[in-house]
Amino acid sequence: MSSTSELPAEPPFTPGRFTGRTAIVTGAGSGIGRATALRLAREGARVVIADIAADRLEQLTAEFPDLDLVPVAGDIATEAGVQAVVAAAGGRVDALANVAGIMDAFLPPAEVDDATWERVFAVNVTAVMRLTRAVLPIMLAAGGGSIVNVSSEASLRASASGVAYTASKHAVNGITKSTAVFYKGDGIRANAVAPGAVATNIEAPFKSEHAAGVLSCRPRFHRWPPLSSWPQPSPGCSATTPATSTGPSCPPTAAGRPSEGPGRSAPRCQGPLPGPPAPARRL
Ligand SMILES: NC(=O)c1ccc[n+]([C@@H]2O[C@H](COP(=O)([O-])OP(=O)(O)OC[C@H]3O[C@@H](n4cnc5c(N)ncnc54)[C@H](O)[C@@H]3O)[C@@H](O)[C@H]2O)c1
């Protein structure tokens, strides 16, 4: 992994590139969503910034009073929250960036509770589908539009998180592919971005001893680079401060780095990975 100073330079801003365009960015109060919203706005877009954290939106608009930012505080996991976001766009949506997302607690299938499963899917999947469903008629009437869904490396493999987050990000890829196929030829572009670890405020508690025992013994958990070398959502965005605390739900033996999000630490290896299964006995 490169050090921060060796990271690729941020693409230059193109003033006026999005003048006259309206974009919706969810999760705009923090991290990747905030960086996305600021880039769009700095390049001329009117940006509906949506987040459940009203204080983060207030801070953003106060910090950048010259940008055309339209804050909408609310829970996008509800239909009312989605409708409020779309209404704030005022009948024009050139781009939708579904960025808001939450982690699970690294819970494997045998341990995941219904509340975790349902909340992770409500925010990471259902909100993406509802927002997509709500903006498509507007985009189609206008002759096109772009939808970008922030997925995750967890959409491509199983060891980046627990079952709820992993399944939810696989679903995000499915929504993206379905949208791209159904509206090809209609001017609609649908793409997903699958980031690896980025230093943001995302919370990733580690609550499963079973997951710790299995996952922390994998070699990649022993090769975490220093936090200073982690990519930031935007090198030019001063407010994207990395979270460095391990959080109250980390086990006291925590050591190393998590596979996604810097807000927690991975537990120590609790033993070797189980060997290959014994051959089946003939009955
Ligand atoms: N940080 C990483 O390492 C990483 C890696 C891969 C993918 N991602 C994905 O990137 C996206 C952005 O994550 P981030 O790291 O910037 O996290 P973040 O926590 O810094 O920002 C997410 C924002 O979404 C908001 N949000 C959460 N639930 C919401 C809801 N129900 N309604 C409205 N807003 C809500 C939060 O308040 C927060 O401001 C997520 O979808 C996440 O899964 C992050």
Ligand as a Chemical Component Dictionary entry (heavy atoms), coordinates in Angstrom:
data_LIG
# 
_chem_comp.id                   LIG 
_chem_comp.type                 NON-POLYMER 
_chem_comp.pdbx_formal_charge   0 
_chem_comp.three_letter_code    LIG 
# 
loop_
_chem_comp_atom.comp_id 
_chem_comp_atom.atom_id 
_chem_comp_atom.alt_atom_id 
_chem_comp_atom.type_symbol 
_chem_comp_atom.charge 
_chem_comp_atom.model_Cartn_x 
_chem_comp_atom.model_Cartn_y 
_chem_comp_atom.model_Cartn_z 
_chem_comp_atom.pdbx_ordinal 
LIG N1  N1  N 0  -15.480 3.742  4.940 1  
LIG C1  C1  C 0  -15.225 2.582  4.365 2  
LIG O1  O1  O 0  -14.204 1.924  4.643 3  
LIG C2  C2  C 0  -16.170 2.027  3.312 4  
LIG C3  C3  C 0  -15.739 0.973  2.500 5  
LIG C4  C4  C 0  -16.592 0.445  1.538 6  
LIG C5  C5  C 0  -17.854 0.991  1.388 7  
LIG N2  N2  N 1  -18.249 2.007  2.184 8  
LIG C6  C6  C 0  -19.619 2.538  1.954 9  
LIG O2  O2  O 0  -19.519 3.919  1.677 10 
LIG C7  C7  C 0  -20.731 4.549  2.055 11 
LIG C8  C8  C 0  -20.403 5.789  2.869 12 
LIG O3  O3  O 0  -19.760 5.372  4.053 13 
LIG P1  P1  P 0  -18.751 6.288  4.869 14 
LIG O4  O4  O 0  -17.570 5.449  5.163 15 
LIG O5  O5  O -1 -18.577 7.600  4.195 16 
LIG O6  O6  O 0  -19.590 6.415  6.234 17 
LIG P2  P2  P 0  -19.920 7.639  7.187 18 
LIG O7  O7  O 0  -20.509 7.022  8.402 19 
LIG O8  O8  O 0  -18.729 8.515  7.354 20 
LIG O9  O9  O 0  -21.043 8.430  6.384 21 
LIG C9  C9  C 0  -22.314 7.879  6.158 22 
LIG C10 C10 C 0  -23.377 8.931  6.379 23 
LIG O10 O10 O 0  -24.647 8.325  6.110 24 
LIG C11 C11 C 0  -25.567 8.818  7.055 25 
LIG N3  N3  N 0  -26.660 7.884  7.245 26 
LIG C12 C12 C 0  -26.612 6.672  7.849 27 
LIG N4  N4  N 0  -27.833 6.134  7.886 28 
LIG C13 C13 C 0  -28.665 7.020  7.307 29 
LIG C14 C14 C 0  -30.071 7.032  7.082 30 
LIG N5  N5  N 0  -30.860 6.030  7.477 31 
LIG N6  N6  N 0  -30.613 8.111  6.459 32 
LIG C15 C15 C 0  -29.824 9.136  6.063 33 
LIG N7  N7  N 0  -28.495 9.177  6.271 34 
LIG C16 C16 C 0  -27.932 8.128  6.884 35 
LIG C17 C17 C 0  -24.746 8.977  8.337 36 
LIG O11 O11 O 0  -25.361 9.874  9.249 37 
LIG C18 C18 C 0  -23.413 9.472  7.806 38 
LIG O12 O12 O 0  -23.345 10.879 7.827 39 
LIG C19 C19 C 0  -21.551 3.493  2.791 40 
LIG O13 O13 O 0  -22.538 2.977  1.912 41 
LIG C20 C20 C 0  -20.546 2.428  3.144 42 
LIG O14 O14 O 0  -21.139 1.146  3.253 43 
LIG C21 C21 C 0  -17.439 2.540  3.138 44 
# 
loop_
_chem_comp_bond.comp_id 
_chem_comp_bond.atom_id_1 
_chem_comp_bond.atom_id_2 
_chem_comp_bond.value_order 
_chem_comp_bond.pdbx_ordinal 
LIG N1  C1  SING 1  
LIG C1  O1  DOUB 2  
LIG C1  C2  SING 3  
LIG C2  C3  SING 4  
LIG C2  C21 DOUB 5  
LIG C3  C4  DOUB 6  
LIG C4  C5  SING 7  
LIG C5  N2  DOUB 8  
LIG N2  C6  SING 9  
LIG N2  C21 SING 10 
LIG C6  O2  SING 11 
LIG C6  C20 SING 12 
LIG O2  C7  SING 13 
LIG C7  C8  SING 14 
LIG C7  C19 SING 15 
LIG C8  O3  SING 16 
LIG O3  P1  SING 17 
LIG P1  O4  DOUB 18 
LIG P1  O5  SING 19 
LIG P1  O6  SING 20 
LIG O6  P2  SING 21 
LIG P2  O7  DOUB 22 
LIG P2  O8  SING 23 
LIG P2  O9  SING 24 
LIG O9  C9  SING 25 
LIG C9  C10 SING 26 
LIG C10 O10 SING 27 
LIG C10 C18 SING 28 
LIG O10 C11 SING 29 
LIG C11 N3  SING 30 
LIG C11 C17 SING 31 
LIG N3  C12 SING 32 
LIG N3  C16 SING 33 
LIG C12 N4  DOUB 34 
LIG N4  C13 SING 35 
LIG C13 C14 SING 36 
LIG C13 C16 DOUB 37 
LIG C14 N5  SING 38 
LIG C14 N6  DOUB 39 
LIG N6  C15 SING 40 
LIG C15 N7  DOUB 41 
LIG N7  C16 SING 42 
LIG C17 O11 SING 43 
LIG C17 C18 SING 44 
LIG C18 O12 SING 45 
LIG C19 O13 SING 46 
LIG C19 C20 SING 47 
LIG C20 O14 SING 48 
# 
